[in-house]
Amino acid sequence: MTLTGIGDEAGSAIRSQIAAARELAWTSLEMRGIQVPGFEKANFHDIPDAAFDQAVAELEAAGIGVCCFGSTIMNWAKTVETPWETTLSEVKRCIPRMQRLRTRFVRIMSLKPVDDAFSIPKIVFDRVREVTQRFLDAGLVPVHENCMNFGGMSGAHALELLDKCPGLKWVFDTANPVFNPDRSKPRPWPRQDPWEFWQAVRDHVVHIHVKDATWATDRNDADYNWPGEGQGKVREILRDALARGYNGAISIEPHMVVVFHDATSKASNDDATRANFVEYGQRLARLIDEVRPA
Protein backbone atom coordinates (compact mmCIF):
# COMPACT_ATOMS: atom_id res chain seq x y z
CA MET A 1 0.00 0.00 0.00
CA THR A 2 1.27 3.46 -0.96
CA LEU A 3 0.37 6.82 0.51
CA THR A 4 0.32 9.69 -1.96
CA GLY A 5 -1.63 12.83 -2.72
CA ILE A 6 -2.86 15.18 -5.41
CA GLY A 7 0.10 17.48 -5.81
CA ASP A 8 -1.59 20.83 -6.31
CA GLU A 9 -3.24 20.50 -2.91
CA ALA A 10 0.27 21.08 -1.55
CA GLY A 11 0.71 24.23 -3.64
CA SER A 12 0.69 25.28 -7.25
CA ALA A 13 4.46 25.27 -7.69
CA ILE A 14 6.19 22.01 -8.56
CA ARG A 15 8.79 22.72 -5.88
CA SER A 16 6.13 23.11 -3.19
CA GLN A 17 4.59 19.79 -4.22
CA ILE A 18 7.95 18.05 -4.12
CA ALA A 19 8.79 19.63 -0.75
CA ALA A 20 5.55 18.26 0.75
CA ALA A 21 6.24 14.75 -0.57
CA ARG A 22 9.74 14.84 0.87
CA GLU A 23 8.53 16.01 4.27
CA LEU A 24 6.10 13.08 4.34
CA ALA A 25 8.80 10.69 3.07
CA TRP A 26 6.54 9.79 0.12
CA THR A 27 8.01 8.47 -3.09
CA SER A 28 5.16 9.42 -5.43
CA LEU A 29 2.59 12.11 -6.15
CA GLU A 30 -0.58 12.28 -8.17
CA MET A 31 -0.08 15.12 -10.66
CA ARG A 32 -2.94 17.46 -11.57
CA GLY A 33 -2.43 21.24 -11.70
CA ILE A 34 1.16 22.44 -11.77
CA GLN A 35 3.10 25.67 -12.10
CA VAL A 36 6.66 25.49 -13.38
CA PRO A 37 8.90 28.59 -13.26
CA GLY A 38 8.41 30.65 -16.39
CA PHE A 39 5.07 29.07 -17.28
CA GLU A 40 1.43 29.52 -16.30
CA LYS A 41 -0.26 26.92 -14.10
CA ALA A 42 -2.13 24.24 -16.04
CA ASN A 43 -2.97 20.57 -15.91
CA PHE A 44 0.01 18.22 -16.13
CA HIS A 45 -1.11 16.95 -19.53
CA ASP A 46 -1.67 20.47 -20.86
CA ILE A 47 1.46 22.40 -19.87
CA PRO A 48 3.88 23.11 -22.75
CA ASP A 49 6.48 20.48 -23.56
CA ALA A 50 9.28 22.64 -22.14
CA ALA A 51 7.42 23.01 -18.85
CA PHE A 52 6.71 19.27 -18.75
CA ASP A 53 10.38 18.48 -19.38
CA GLN A 54 11.38 20.78 -16.53
CA ALA A 55 8.80 19.24 -14.16
CA VAL A 56 9.97 15.73 -15.03
CA ALA A 57 13.58 16.69 -14.38
CA GLU A 58 12.70 18.13 -10.95
CA LEU A 59 10.62 15.08 -10.00
CA GLU A 60 13.35 12.67 -11.07
CA ALA A 61 16.02 14.65 -9.23
CA ALA A 62 13.90 14.43 -6.07
CA GLY A 63 13.22 10.71 -6.51
CA ILE A 64 9.46 11.33 -6.76
CA GLY A 65 7.43 9.15 -9.12
CA VAL A 66 3.98 9.88 -10.56
CA CYS A 67 1.45 7.20 -9.63
CA CYS A 68 -1.50 8.76 -11.42
CA PHE A 69 -2.40 11.63 -13.75
CA GLY A 70 -5.31 13.70 -12.39
CA SER A 71 -6.52 14.61 -15.85
CA THR A 72 -9.30 16.97 -16.91
CA ILE A 73 -10.62 14.40 -19.37
CA MET A 74 -14.45 14.57 -19.47
CA ASN A 75 -14.46 16.25 -16.05
CA TRP A 76 -17.13 18.37 -14.34
CA ALA A 77 -16.21 21.37 -16.52
CA LYS A 78 -17.38 19.59 -19.69
CA THR A 79 -20.78 18.40 -20.94
CA VAL A 80 -22.03 16.34 -23.87
CA GLU A 81 -22.04 19.65 -25.79
CA THR A 82 -18.27 20.07 -25.38
CA PRO A 83 -16.55 19.42 -28.73
CA TRP A 84 -15.35 15.81 -28.81
CA GLU A 85 -12.03 16.94 -30.27
CA THR A 86 -11.29 18.68 -26.95
CA THR A 87 -11.36 15.32 -25.19
CA LEU A 88 -9.46 13.45 -27.88
CA SER A 89 -6.72 16.10 -27.82
CA GLU A 90 -6.36 15.71 -24.06
CA VAL A 91 -6.09 11.94 -24.39
CA LYS A 92 -3.50 12.23 -27.16
CA ARG A 93 -1.36 14.58 -25.05
CA CYS A 94 -1.76 12.51 -21.92
CA ILE A 95 -0.73 9.07 -23.21
CA PRO A 96 2.90 9.76 -24.20
CA ARG A 97 3.49 11.76 -21.02
CA MET A 98 2.21 8.88 -18.89
CA GLN A 99 4.38 6.43 -20.81
CA ARG A 100 7.44 8.61 -20.32
CA LEU A 101 6.90 8.64 -16.54
CA ARG A 102 5.83 4.98 -16.42
CA THR A 103 2.58 6.06 -14.80
CA ARG A 104 -0.07 3.37 -14.77
CA PHE A 105 -3.28 5.20 -13.81
CA VAL A 106 -5.12 8.21 -15.22
CA ARG A 107 -8.24 9.70 -13.64
CA ILE A 108 -11.10 10.39 -16.00
CA MET A 109 -14.74 11.33 -15.54
CA SER A 110 -17.92 11.06 -17.60
CA LEU A 111 -19.06 14.64 -18.26
CA LYS A 112 -21.29 16.85 -16.13
CA PRO A 113 -25.02 16.02 -16.21
CA VAL A 114 -27.71 18.69 -16.27
CA ASP A 115 -29.41 19.33 -12.94
CA ASP A 116 -32.46 17.14 -13.61
CA ALA A 117 -30.67 14.20 -15.26
CA PHE A 118 -31.39 10.79 -13.75
CA SER A 119 -29.99 8.41 -16.40
CA ILE A 120 -26.83 8.10 -18.47
CA PRO A 121 -27.31 8.89 -22.18
CA LYS A 122 -25.86 6.58 -24.82
CA ILE A 123 -23.40 9.22 -26.02
CA VAL A 124 -21.73 9.19 -22.59
CA PHE A 125 -21.24 5.41 -22.69
CA ASP A 126 -19.85 5.73 -26.22
CA ARG A 127 -17.38 8.45 -25.27
CA VAL A 128 -16.19 6.85 -22.04
CA ARG A 129 -15.80 3.52 -23.83
CA GLU A 130 -13.68 5.10 -26.58
CA VAL A 131 -11.45 6.96 -24.12
CA THR A 132 -11.08 3.81 -22.03
CA GLN A 133 -10.04 1.77 -25.03
CA ARG A 134 -7.48 4.36 -26.17
CA PHE A 135 -5.75 4.17 -22.80
CA LEU A 136 -5.98 0.38 -22.64
CA ASP A 137 -4.46 0.10 -26.12
CA ALA A 138 -1.51 2.13 -24.80
CA GLY A 139 -1.06 -0.23 -21.84
CA LEU A 140 -2.56 2.27 -19.35
CA VAL A 141 -5.46 2.04 -16.89
CA PRO A 142 -8.21 4.69 -16.82
CA VAL A 143 -9.88 5.07 -13.41
CA HIS A 144 -13.22 6.83 -13.11
CA GLU A 145 -13.85 9.09 -10.12
CA ASN A 146 -17.25 9.38 -8.48
CA CYS A 147 -17.70 13.13 -8.70
CA MET A 148 -20.12 15.58 -10.31
CA ASN A 149 -20.52 13.44 -13.42
CA PHE A 150 -22.84 10.85 -14.93
CA GLY A 151 -20.98 7.91 -13.42
CA GLY A 152 -21.03 9.59 -10.04
CA MET A 153 -24.82 10.02 -9.86
CA SER A 154 -25.11 6.94 -7.63
CA GLY A 155 -23.58 3.53 -7.02
CA ALA A 156 -26.08 2.07 -9.48
CA HIS A 157 -25.03 4.52 -12.19
CA ALA A 158 -21.38 3.70 -11.49
CA LEU A 159 -22.00 -0.02 -11.97
CA GLU A 160 -23.88 0.63 -15.21
CA LEU A 161 -20.98 2.69 -16.54
CA LEU A 162 -18.45 0.02 -15.56
CA ASP A 163 -20.55 -2.68 -17.21
CA LYS A 164 -20.80 -0.78 -20.50
CA CYS A 165 -17.15 0.31 -20.60
CA PRO A 166 -15.00 -2.86 -20.36
CA GLY A 167 -11.59 -2.30 -18.83
CA LEU A 168 -12.59 0.84 -16.93
CA LYS A 169 -11.66 0.80 -13.23
CA TRP A 170 -12.71 2.98 -10.31
CA VAL A 171 -11.07 5.56 -8.05
CA PHE A 172 -13.29 6.02 -5.02
CA ASP A 173 -13.57 9.49 -3.46
CA THR A 174 -14.82 9.19 0.12
CA ALA A 175 -16.24 12.73 0.45
CA ASN A 176 -17.95 13.33 -2.89
CA PRO A 177 -21.09 11.38 -1.87
CA VAL A 178 -21.56 13.82 1.02
CA PHE A 179 -22.61 16.60 -1.36
CA ASN A 180 -23.84 14.71 -4.43
CA PRO A 181 -27.51 13.74 -4.89
CA ASP A 182 -28.39 10.07 -5.22
CA ARG A 183 -30.21 10.14 -8.55
CA SER A 184 -31.09 6.46 -8.38
CA LYS A 185 -33.67 7.18 -5.66
CA PRO A 186 -37.07 8.89 -5.77
CA ARG A 187 -37.17 12.68 -5.85
CA PRO A 188 -36.41 14.83 -4.01
CA TRP A 189 -33.03 13.14 -4.30
CA PRO A 190 -31.27 12.60 -0.97
CA ARG A 191 -27.54 13.07 -0.76
CA GLN A 192 -25.54 9.92 -1.33
CA ASP A 193 -24.37 7.60 1.43
CA PRO A 194 -20.57 7.12 1.13
CA TRP A 195 -20.70 3.64 2.65
CA GLU A 196 -23.49 2.52 0.33
CA PHE A 197 -21.62 3.85 -2.72
CA TRP A 198 -18.39 2.19 -1.56
CA GLN A 199 -20.11 -1.17 -1.16
CA ALA A 200 -21.49 -0.91 -4.70
CA VAL A 201 -18.14 -0.27 -6.39
CA ARG A 202 -15.48 -1.67 -4.05
CA ASP A 203 -14.79 -4.74 -6.22
CA HIS A 204 -13.78 -2.37 -9.03
CA VAL A 205 -11.68 0.06 -6.96
CA VAL A 206 -7.94 0.17 -7.74
CA HIS A 207 -7.24 3.62 -6.31
CA ILE A 208 -8.66 5.29 -3.18
CA HIS A 209 -9.00 9.04 -2.82
CA VAL A 210 -9.36 10.37 0.73
CA LYS A 211 -11.00 13.62 1.59
CA ASP A 212 -13.65 14.16 4.24
CA ALA A 213 -16.56 16.57 4.51
CA THR A 214 -19.62 17.52 6.53
CA TRP A 215 -22.77 18.86 4.91
CA ALA A 216 -23.61 22.38 6.12
CA THR A 217 -27.38 22.67 5.75
CA ASP A 218 -27.40 26.40 6.48
CA ARG A 219 -25.05 27.07 3.55
CA ASN A 220 -26.26 24.24 1.32
CA ASP A 221 -22.63 23.29 0.84
CA ALA A 222 -19.90 21.11 2.33
CA ASP A 223 -17.27 21.95 4.92
CA TYR A 224 -14.04 19.95 4.59
CA ASN A 225 -12.55 18.11 7.55
CA TRP A 226 -9.49 16.17 8.66
CA PRO A 227 -9.70 12.50 7.58
CA GLY A 228 -12.13 10.56 9.74
CA GLU A 229 -13.73 13.68 11.25
CA GLY A 230 -16.47 14.25 8.67
CA GLN A 231 -19.36 12.32 7.13
CA GLY A 232 -17.32 10.56 4.43
CA LYS A 233 -17.12 7.28 6.37
CA VAL A 234 -13.35 7.41 5.84
CA ARG A 235 -12.55 5.24 8.84
CA GLU A 236 -15.12 2.57 7.94
CA ILE A 237 -14.17 2.50 4.26
CA LEU A 238 -10.45 2.22 4.90
CA ARG A 239 -10.98 -0.47 7.53
CA ASP A 240 -13.08 -2.46 5.05
CA ALA A 241 -10.67 -1.93 2.16
CA LEU A 242 -7.66 -3.09 4.18
CA ALA A 243 -9.54 -6.05 5.61
CA ARG A 244 -10.38 -7.08 2.03
CA GLY A 245 -6.69 -6.98 1.08
CA TYR A 246 -6.52 -3.61 -0.66
CA ASN A 247 -2.88 -2.85 -1.47
CA GLY A 248 -3.10 0.02 -3.95
CA ALA A 249 -2.47 3.71 -3.43
CA ILE A 250 -4.39 5.90 -1.01
CA SER A 251 -4.28 9.49 -2.22
CA ILE A 252 -5.18 12.62 -0.25
CA GLU A 253 -7.04 15.71 -1.43
CA PRO A 254 -7.57 17.82 1.71
CA HIS A 255 -9.63 20.65 0.11
CA MET A 256 -9.34 22.45 3.46
CA VAL A 257 -7.38 25.46 2.24
CA VAL A 258 -8.45 25.79 -1.38
CA VAL A 259 -11.09 23.88 -3.35
CA PHE A 260 -9.83 22.85 -6.79
CA HIS A 261 -13.11 23.25 -8.69
CA ASP A 262 -14.49 26.28 -6.80
CA ALA A 263 -13.98 29.39 -8.93
CA THR A 264 -14.87 31.62 -5.96
CA SER A 265 -12.24 30.08 -3.70
CA LYS A 266 -9.23 32.32 -3.16
CA ALA A 267 -5.94 30.59 -3.83
CA SER A 268 -3.79 30.68 -0.74
CA ASN A 269 -0.03 30.80 -0.70
CA ASP A 270 1.93 27.61 -1.16
CA ASP A 271 3.28 27.66 2.40
CA ALA A 272 -0.26 27.36 3.85
CA THR A 273 -1.42 24.69 1.43
CA ARG A 274 1.78 22.67 1.88
CA ALA A 275 1.52 22.77 5.69
CA ASN A 276 -2.10 21.61 5.52
CA PHE A 277 -1.23 18.87 3.04
CA VAL A 278 1.59 17.56 5.23
CA GLU A 279 -0.54 17.51 8.38
CA TYR A 280 -3.36 15.81 6.47
CA GLY A 281 -0.97 13.11 5.27
CA GLN A 282 0.36 12.58 8.78
CA ARG A 283 -3.16 12.30 10.21
CA LEU A 284 -4.16 9.83 7.51
CA ALA A 285 -1.12 7.65 8.28
CA ARG A 286 -2.14 7.51 11.95
CA LEU A 287 -5.75 6.69 11.03
CA ILE A 288 -4.60 3.84 8.79
CA ASP A 289 -2.51 2.45 11.62
CA GLU A 290 -5.62 2.49 13.81
CA VAL A 291 -7.87 0.63 11.34
CA ARG A 292 -5.32 -1.74 9.83
CA PRO A 293 -6.15 -5.39 10.60
CA ALA A 294 -3.93 -6.94 13.27
C-alpha positions in Angstrom: 0.0 0.0 0.0 1.3 3.5 -1.0 0.4 6.8 0.5 0.3 9.7 -2.0 -1.6 12.8 -2.7 -2.9 15.2 -5.4 0.1 17.5 -5.8 -1.6 20.8 -6.3 -3.2 20.5 -2.9 0.3 21.1 -1.5 0.7 24.2 -3.6 0.7 25.3 -7.2 4.5 25.3 -7.7 6.2 22.0 -8.6 8.8 22.7 -5.9 6.1 23.1 -3.2 4.6 19.8 -4.2 8.0 18.0 -4.1 8.8 19.6 -0.7 5.5 18.3 0.8 6.2 14.8 -0.6 9.7 14.8 0.9 8.5 16.0 4.3 6.1 13.1 4.3 8.8 10.7 3.1 6.5 9.8 0.1 8.0 8.5 -3.1 5.2 9.4 -5.4 2.6 12.1 -6.2 -0.6 12.3 -8.2 -0.1 15.1 -10.7 -2.9 17.5 -11.6 -2.4 21.2 -11.7 1.2 22.4 -11.8 3.1 25.7 -12.1 6.7 25.5 -13.4 8.9 28.6 -13.3 8.4 30.6 -16.4 5.1 29.1 -17.3 1.4 29.5 -16.3 -0.3 26.9 -14.1 -2.1 24.2 -16.0 -3.0 20.6 -15.9 0.0 18.2 -16.1 -1.1 16.9 -19.5 -1.7 20.5 -20.9 1.5 22.4 -19.9 3.9 23.1 -22.7 6.5 20.5 -23.6 9.3 22.6 -22.1 7.4 23.0 -18.9 6.7 19.3 -18.7 10.4 18.5 -19.4 11.4 20.8 -16.5 8.8 19.2 -14.2 10.0 15.7 -15.0 13.6 16.7 -14.4 12.7 18.1 -11.0 10.6 15.1 -10.0 13.3 12.7 -11.1 16.0 14.7 -9.2 13.9 14.4 -6.1 13.2 10.7 -6.5 9.5 11.3 -6.8 7.4 9.2 -9.1 4.0 9.9 -10.6 1.5 7.2 -9.6 -1.5 8.8 -11.4 -2.4 11.6 -13.7 -5.3 13.7 -12.4 -6.5 14.6 -15.8 -9.3 17.0 -16.9 -10.6 14.4 -19.4 -14.5 14.6 -19.5 -14.5 16.2 -16.0 -17.1 18.4 -14.3 -16.2 21.4 -16.5 -17.4 19.6 -19.7 -20.8 18.4 -20.9 -22.0 16.3 -23.9 -22.0 19.6 -25.8 -18.3 20.1 -25.4 -16.6 19.4 -28.7 -15.3 15.8 -28.8 -12.0 16.9 -30.3 -11.3 18.7 -27.0 -11.4 15.3 -25.2 -9.5 13.5 -27.9 -6.7 16.1 -27.8 -6.4 15.7 -24.1 -6.1 11.9 -24.4 -3.5 12.2 -27.2 -1.4 14.6 -25.1 -1.8 12.5 -21.9 -0.7 9.1 -23.2 2.9 9.8 -24.2 3.5 11.8 -21.0 2.2 8.9 -18.9 4.4 6.4 -20.8 7.4 8.6 -20.3 6.9 8.6 -16.5 5.8 5.0 -16.4 2.6 6.1 -14.8 -0.1 3.4 -14.8 -3.3 5.2 -13.8 -5.1 8.2 -15.2 -8.2 9.7 -13.6 -11.1 10.4 -16.0 -14.7 11.3 -15.5 -17.9 11.1 -17.6 -19.1 14.6 -18.3 -21.3 16.9 -16.1 -25.0 16.0 -16.2 -27.7 18.7 -16.3 -29.4 19.3 -12.9 -32.5 17.1 -13.6 -30.7 14.2 -15.3 -31.4 10.8 -13.7 -30.0 8.4 -16.4 -26.8 8.1 -18.5 -27.3 8.9 -22.2 -25.9 6.6 -24.8 -23.4 9.2 -26.0 -21.7 9.2 -22.6 -21.2 5.4 -22.7 -19.8 5.7 -26.2 -17.4 8.4 -25.3 -16.2 6.9 -22.0 -15.8 3.5 -23.8 -13.7 5.1 -26.6 -11.5 7.0 -24.1 -11.1 3.8 -22.0 -10.0 1.8 -25.0 -7.5 4.4 -26.2 -5.7 4.2 -22.8 -6.0 0.4 -22.6 -4.5 0.1 -26.1 -1.5 2.1 -24.8 -1.1 -0.2 -21.8 -2.6 2.3 -19.4 -5.5 2.0 -16.9 -8.2 4.7 -16.8 -9.9 5.1 -13.4 -13.2 6.8 -13.1 -13.8 9.1 -10.1 -17.3 9.4 -8.5 -17.7 13.1 -8.7 -20.1 15.6 -10.3 -20.5 13.4 -13.4 -22.8 10.8 -14.9 -21.0 7.9 -13.4 -21.0 9.6 -10.0 -24.8 10.0 -9.9 -25.1 6.9 -7.6 -23.6 3.5 -7.0 -26.1 2.1 -9.5 -25.0 4.5 -12.2 -21.4 3.7 -11.5 -22.0 0.0 -12.0 -23.9 0.6 -15.2 -21.0 2.7 -16.5 -18.5 0.0 -15.6 -20.6 -2.7 -17.2 -20.8 -0.8 -20.5 -17.1 0.3 -20.6 -15.0 -2.9 -20.4 -11.6 -2.3 -18.8 -12.6 0.8 -16.9 -11.7 0.8 -13.2 -12.7 3.0 -10.3 -11.1 5.6 -8.0 -13.3 6.0 -5.0 -13.6 9.5 -3.5 -14.8 9.2 0.1 -16.2 12.7 0.4 -17.9 13.3 -2.9 -21.1 11.4 -1.9 -21.6 13.8 1.0 -22.6 16.6 -1.4 -23.8 14.7 -4.4 -27.5 13.7 -4.9 -28.4 10.1 -5.2 -30.2 10.1 -8.5 -31.1 6.5 -8.4 -33.7 7.2 -5.7 -37.1 8.9 -5.8 -37.2 12.7 -5.8 -36.4 14.8 -4.0 -33.0 13.1 -4.3 -31.3 12.6 -1.0 -27.5 13.1 -0.8 -25.5 9.9 -1.3 -24.4 7.6 1.4 -20.6 7.1 1.1 -20.7 3.6 2.7 -23.5 2.5 0.3 -21.6 3.8 -2.7 -18.4 2.2 -1.6 -20.1 -1.2 -1.2 -21.5 -0.9 -4.7 -18.1 -0.3 -6.4 -15.5 -1.7 -4.1 -14.8 -4.7 -6.2 -13.8 -2.4 -9.0 -11.7 0.1 -7.0 -7.9 0.2 -7.7 -7.2 3.6 -6.3 -8.7 5.3 -3.2 -9.0 9.0 -2.8 -9.4 10.4 0.7 -11.0 13.6 1.6 -13.6 14.2 4.2 -16.6 16.6 4.5 -19.6 17.5 6.5 -22.8 18.9 4.9 -23.6 22.4 6.1 -27.4 22.7 5.8 -27.4 26.4 6.5 -25.0 27.1 3.6 -26.3 24.2 1.3 -22.6 23.3 0.8 -19.9 21.1 2.3 -17.3 21.9 4.9 -14.0 19.9 4.6 -12.5 18.1 7.5 -9.5 16.2 8.7 -9.7 12.5 7.6 -12.1 10.6 9.7 -13.7 13.7 11.3 -16.5 14.3 8.7 -19.4 12.3 7.1 -17.3 10.6 4.4 -17.1 7.3 6.4 -13.4 7.4 5.8 -12.5 5.2 8.8 -15.1 2.6 7.9 -14.2 2.5 4.3 -10.5 2.2 4.9 -11.0 -0.5 7.5 -13.1 -2.5 5.1 -10.7 -1.9 2.2 -7.7 -3.1 4.2 -9.5 -6.1 5.6 -10.4 -7.1 2.0 -6.7 -7.0 1.1 -6.5 -3.6 -0.7 -2.9 -2.9 -1.5 -3.1 0.0 -3.9 -2.5 3.7 -3.4 -4.4 5.9 -1.0 -4.3 9.5 -2.2 -5.2 12.6 -0.2 -7.0 15.7 -1.4 -7.6 17.8 1.7 -9.6 20.6 0.1 -9.3 22.4 3.5 -7.4 25.5 2.2 -8.4 25.8 -1.4 -11.1 23.9 -3.4 -9.8 22.9 -6.8 -13.1 23.3 -8.7 -14.5 26.3 -6.8 -14.0 29.4 -8.9 -14.9 31.6 -6.0 -12.2 30.1 -3.7 -9.2 32.3 -3.2 -5.9 30.6 -3.8 -3.8 30.7 -0.7 0.0 30.8 -0.7 1.9 27.6 -1.2 3.3 27.7 2.4 -0.3 27.4 3.8 -1.4 24.7 1.4 1.8 22.7 1.9 1.5 22.8 5.7 -2.1 21.6 5.5 -1.2 18.9 3.0 1.6 17.6 5.2 -0.5 17.5 8.4 -3.4 15.8 6.5 -1.0 13.1 5.3 0.4 12.6 8.8 -3.2 12.3 10.2 -4.2 9.8 7.5 -1.1 7.6 8.3 -2.1 7.5 11.9 -5.7 6.7 11.0 -4.6 3.8 8.8 -2.5 2.4 11.6 -5.6 2.5 13.8 -7.9 0.6 11.3 -5.3 -1.7 9.8 -6.2 -5.4 10.6 -3.9 -6.9 13.3 
